[in-house]
Amino acid sequence: MISDHINSRAACPDPSPSANGLSRRTFLKAGAAAGGGLMLSLGLPMANGEAQVTAGDGFAPNAFIRIGNDGQIVLTMPYVEMGQGTYTSIPMLIAEELEVDLSRVRLEHAPPNEKFYGNPLLAGVQATGNSNAIRAAWQPLRQAGAVARTMLVSAAAKRWNVDPTSCRAQSGEVRHVPTGRSITYGELAADAARMPVPESVALKRPEDFKLIGTPAKRLDTPAKVNGTAVYGIDVRPPGVKIATLAQSPVFGGRVKRVHDTAAKAVKGVRQIVLLDDAVAVVADHMGAAKKGLAALVIEWDDGPHAKLNTNEVVAELEQATLNSGAVAQNIGDVDAAMARAITKIEATYQVPFLAHATMEPMNCTVHVREDGCEVWVGSQVVARAQAAAAKTAGLPLDKVVVHNHLIGGGFGRRLEVDGVIRAVQIAQHVDGPVKVVWTREEDIQHDMYRPYWFDRLSAGLDDKGMPVAWNHRFAGSSVMARWAPPFFKNGLDPDTTEGAIDLVYALPNLHVEYLRVEPPGIPTAFWRSVGPSHNVFVTESFIDELAAAAKQDPVKYRRALLDENPRAKAVLDLAAEKAGWGQPLPKGVGRGVSVQFVFATYMAQIAEVEVSKDGAVRVRRVVCAVDCGTAVNPDTIRAQIQGAIMFGITASLYGEITLKDGRVEQSNFDTYQILRMNEAPAVEVHIVGSTEPPGGMGEAGTSAIVPAVTNAIFAATGIRLRKLPIDTEQLKSA
Amino acid sequence: MIAFTVNGVRSEVGVHEDTPLLWVLREHLKLTGTKFGCGIASCGACTVHVDGVAIRSCITPIDSIGTSEITTIEAIGATAAGAKIQKAWLDREVVQCGYCQSGQIMSASALLASNPHPTDSDIDGAMAGNICRCGTYVRIREAIKQAAQSN
C-alpha cells in the first residue's frame, strides 16, 4: 500500500530538530565533473567525525536515510513519482547497498531544500525531470546506503569486539560469520549513529547485485488500482472551497469588465474573484463552480497579442534560419566538403507547439492566513513551488508549507509553478482553504507549450552516396534560458541542441547552428523529451533522406556510419533482427527506423506503419532495442518505452497547438487528440545487458518513435513528410 | 435533497439536479478514486458503473440516477470481474502515473462482466473511450486478456 510506504511530510525550508525531530548533516558536495557538468560526491564528515545521534531515535547517517530503533528504514525521497517508477527504482539503490528487502524501505517526500535535495544534473534545482533521476542518484544513493551499511557493521563488530571484516550485512541484520551471531539494524541503530563516518566506502560489484537488474514490483501500484492513491486534486483540507477559473484567452490580456449576476445566482457559488488577467468562481463544489463560470460574462482587453496567428510565428522562425546562429557543433570543414560533394540535398523541417495534456488537470490547493500559507500540490519542483507561493503571498519562505503529492502526469508541465502562483493569487481573496481546479479547456489553452522549431538542412554525398557534409541550422525558443539561465551560454543551451549535435554517426564534416527566437505571447516549456523530440525527428528523417538519395537500405546506410559507435550499432542490429527488417510486407505497409543517443541512452526503433488509400495512418507494430547501461528495474524500462512510444505517436499523428487571433484553437480531447487503445500498436522492447552506469529512460522512447513513423510512411508511400503532425491529405492515393 | 445508492450505501445530497454525478462522488461523498479528466465524456477518467454498465459520470446528471445502483473504483474489487481485473493490473504492472487507471479498470471490469472472453476488437471497442496519456495500452490489453483467462 502506498499509504503505508509514503508519508507526505509537511515541508519546511530547512529541516532542523525542531521541524522534524531529527537533524541532517550536509553530506552532498557538488563539484565540477570532467565532462563539464555537475556531479555529486560523498561529502564532508561532520566536524566531530561522527554521525548524528537522533535524539535516541535511531540513526541518520545522511540526508537520505534514517534507520529507527525499530529497524524501520526511511528514505527521504528527493524525486517525485509521476508514473516513471522512481518511487521503486531509487529505493532499490539504497536497499541494494543496505542489504535489505525493498519492502523494508518506506518513503517520505523530501521537503523543499535545494541544499540537500537539489538535482545535481539540473543546476541544483530540486527538480524531477530530464530523465535523470536514476543518473543523478546512481552514485550518491548507493553510497548513502553503503555508508549506512558500513557503520552498522562497525557498530556490530565493536559490540562483539571482533574484526569488522568477519561480519556481513544481510537481510537487515549484521551477522558475525565465524560464530553465526546476528543483530538487527534496529538494535544497532543507536550504536551505529556514534560510529565514525567512513571516508570512503566500497560499492557492491554488479555481479553481487540482488535487486538491481531484477524486475521489482512497483510500490505505488496497489493504491492506484483501488482508488486510494491521493493526487493533488484529491486533497480536502477541512472547510475547503472549490474554484475554477477563466484566464485571459489571449496571453498578456487583461480583464476589462465582468458581469457576474447570473454566476452569483448559481446555487453553491460563494464568491467571484477578480484578478488582473483572470476571473475565478469559488463555490461549494466543482459542479457549481463550473456552472458559475459558464454563467459569467467577461469582457477582455486582449492586449498586444490580440491578432497573433501561428503562421506569423512560423514565418519569423523560417526567416531567422536564413541568418547564421550560434555554433552548436563544428567538425571538419563543411563548406569545403560540400563543394566537392557529388550529390547535394536540401530540406526544411518544422515541428509544432504542443500541449502536455496531463490526465490530471492543473490544480493547486492553498490556504493563505495572516501569518503563513499552506499549499497542496503535485509538483516536479517542490522548492520552486514553495518560493513562488512565498513571493506571491508576500511571506517569508519559512512561513510557507508545501505538501507534495503523487502527480497525475508530469511530462514537464509540473516543472512550472504558474499554477501555484495562480492559486495563491485566488486564495488571497478567500477566507479559508480553496482548491483551484482548471477545466480541461483552461489546461490546454493556458499550457506552456513545447516550442515550435523550424529547421534548415543540407548535406553533400560522395560518389558512393555516403555523407561528406552535414549542415543543420534551426530556430525556436530556448526553454532553458528562462528556466535555468546559467545553462544558456553563448546563444546555446544543452537541451535545445540535444539530438542535433553529437550524432551517433561518423560524419567527417558537420556544422550545426541554433538561433534563439522567442515567440511573442506564447509561453514555452519542457515537454517529454523536449530538444530530442524535435532534433531526433529532424536528423533521423534527414539521414533517411540521404539513404534514399543514395538508393541504399536505411538500416545498412546507418550501419555503415556506426563503426566508431559499437553501442549504437548493437541496438540498431538488435532492433533490425527482432523486427524482421527486410522481410516482405503487404502493399501500403512500410518499416521505418531510427537510432539515437540522448539522455545517456542508446536506442533504435523500427516502426511498421500502414497507410490506407484515404491517407489514414496506423502504426501496427514497434520494435525497440535499448542500451541504457545498467537496467535498474527492467520492467519499468519496458513500461517507460511502451508508454513513451504512445506519447510520440500522438505527437506524430495528431499533436498540434495553433493560435488564431491570439487564442489557442484547441480546447479539449475532441480537438487535441490523444492516441487511444484501438490505435495503439504492439510494442516489443529488447534490453541490451550492460554494466555501464544507467542512462535516462523517461523520454528517450518518445523522441525515437517520431522519425521511425515518418520513415515508415516514406517506405510505404514514397512520400517524405517534413512537418508534424503528419498531413494525411498528402498521403491520399491519387 | 436527491437520494441515490453508491457502493450499496444510500446517500442524500442537497445539490442542483443537473449537477454531474462526478462532483457528487468526489466532493460530497469524498470518493476521490473517480477522476476528473475532461468534463465532456471524452477521456473516460470519470468512468463508474450504473447497474453494472460503464458510464461517464462527468456528464451524468445526479437526478438521472433514480433507483439505479452506482459502483465506483472503491468498491469494484467486491465484484468478481473487478477483482480479477485489479489482480491482473497488479500482476502486469499496468499502472504508471495512475490517474486514468480508475476509469480504465471500471471500463475493463464492465467489459469482462458482460463478455467473459473478449477479442482484441471487443477490447478496442470497450476501451477506446479511456485515454491514458502515459500510454499503458499494451499492458491494459495484456491484463484484460489475463483476467479473461481466469474466467
Contacts between the chains, C-beta under 8 A, distances in Angstrom:
chain1	res1	chain2	res2	distance
A	82	B	97	5.4
A	83	B	95	7.7
A	83	B	96	3.2
A	83	B	97	3.2
A	83	B	98	6.8
A	83	B	134	4.8
A	84	B	96	7.2
A	85	B	96	7.6
A	217	B	90	8.0
A	217	B	93	6.9
A	218	B	93	6.0
A	218	B	95	7.1
A	220	B	95	7.5
A	220	B	98	7.0
A	221	B	89	7.6
A	221	B	90	5.9
A	221	B	93	6.5
A	221	B	94	8.0
A	221	B	95	5.0
A	221	B	98	7.7
A	222	B	90	6.6
A	223	B	98	8.0
A	224	B	95	4.6
A	224	B	98	3.2
A	224	B	101	5.5
A	225	B	86	4.9
A	225	B	89	4.7
A	225	B	90	6.2
A	225	B	94	7.9
A	225	B	95	6.5
A	225	B	98	7.9
A	225	B	101	6.2
A	225	B	105	6.2
A	226	B	33	7.2
A	226	B	73	6.7
A	226	B	74	7.0
A	226	B	77	6.2
A	226	B	86	6.6
A	227	B	31	7.3
A	227	B	32	7.4
A	227	B	33	2.1
A	227	B	34	7.3
A	227	B	72	6.9
A	227	B	73	3.7
A	227	B	74	4.6
A	227	B	102	5.3
A	228	B	33	6.9
A	228	B	74	7.7
A	229	B	98	5.7
A	230	B	32	7.3
A	231	B	99	6.3
A	233	B	32	7.9
A	233	B	35	7.6
A	233	B	36	6.9
A	234	B	26	7.9
A	234	B	32	3.9
A	236	B	30	6.6
A	236	B	32	7.6
A	242	B	27	6.7
A	266	B	16	7.9
A	267	B	15	7.5
A	267	B	16	5.1
A	268	B	15	7.0
A	268	B	16	7.3
A	284	B	27	7.9
A	285	B	15	7.1
A	285	B	19	7.5
A	285	B	23	5.1
A	285	B	24	7.9
A	285	B	27	4.2
A	285	B	28	6.9
A	286	B	23	4.7
A	286	B	26	7.5
A	286	B	27	6.4
A	286	B	36	7.2
A	287	B	15	6.6
A	287	B	16	7.4
A	287	B	19	3.9
A	287	B	20	5.7
A	287	B	22	8.0
A	287	B	23	3.9
A	287	B	24	7.4
A	287	B	27	7.9
A	288	B	15	7.8
A	288	B	16	7.4
A	288	B	19	7.5
A	290	B	39	7.2
A	291	B	16	7.5
A	291	B	18	8.0
A	357	B	133	6.3
A	358	B	97	7.7
A	358	B	99	7.7
A	358	B	133	6.1
A	359	B	35	7.4
A	359	B	37	5.6
A	359	B	43	7.0
A	359	B	45	6.0
A	359	B	97	6.9
A	359	B	99	4.2
A	359	B	100	4.8
A	359	B	131	7.0
A	359	B	132	7.4
A	359	B	133	4.9
A	359	B	134	7.9
A	360	B	35	7.3
A	360	B	97	7.5
A	360	B	99	4.6
A	361	B	36	6.6
A	361	B	37	7.2
A	406	B	97	7.7
A	406	B	98	7.2
A	407	B	97	6.4
A	408	B	35	7.5
A	408	B	97	5.3
A	408	B	98	7.2
A	408	B	99	3.1
A	409	B	97	4.8
A	409	B	99	6.1
A	409	B	133	5.2
A	409	B	134	6.7
A	410	B	97	7.6
A	411	B	133	7.5
A	437	B	36	7.1
A	439	B	39	6.1
A	440	B	37	6.8
A	440	B	38	4.5
A	440	B	39	5.8
A	440	B	40	7.5
A	440	B	43	8.0
A	635	B	93	5.7
A	639	B	93	6.5
A	639	B	96	6.4
A	639	B	136	7.4
A	639	B	139	7.0
A	640	B	96	8.0
A	642	B	135	6.4
A	642	B	136	7.3
A	642	B	138	4.8
A	642	B	139	7.0
A	643	B	96	5.8
A	643	B	132	8.0
A	643	B	134	4.6
A	643	B	135	3.6
A	643	B	136	6.0
A	644	B	135	7.0
A	645	B	135	6.7
A	646	B	132	7.6
A	646	B	134	7.9
A	646	B	135	2.7
A	646	B	137	6.2
A	647	B	133	7.3
A	647	B	134	7.7
A	647	B	135	5.4
A	668	B	38	5.5
A	668	B	39	7.6
A	668	B	40	5.6
A	668	B	42	6.1
A	669	B	37	7.9
A	669	B	38	5.2
A	669	B	40	7.6
A	669	B	42	4.1
A	669	B	43	5.3
A	669	B	131	6.3
A	670	B	40	6.7
A	670	B	42	5.5
A	674	B	43	7.9
A	674	B	131	4.8
A	674	B	133	6.2
A	675	B	135	7.1
A	675	B	137	7.8
A	676	B	127	7.9
A	676	B	128	4.8
A	676	B	129	7.8
A	676	B	130	7.9
A	676	B	131	6.3
A	676	B	137	7.8
A	677	B	123	7.0
A	677	B	124	5.7
A	677	B	127	4.1
A	677	B	128	5.2
A	677	B	130	7.0
A	677	B	137	5.0
A	677	B	140	6.8
A	677	B	141	7.2
A	678	B	124	3.7
A	678	B	125	7.4
A	678	B	127	7.6
A	678	B	128	4.3
A	680	B	135	7.5
A	680	B	137	3.7
A	680	B	138	6.7
A	680	B	141	7.7
A	682	B	138	7.0
A	683	B	138	5.2
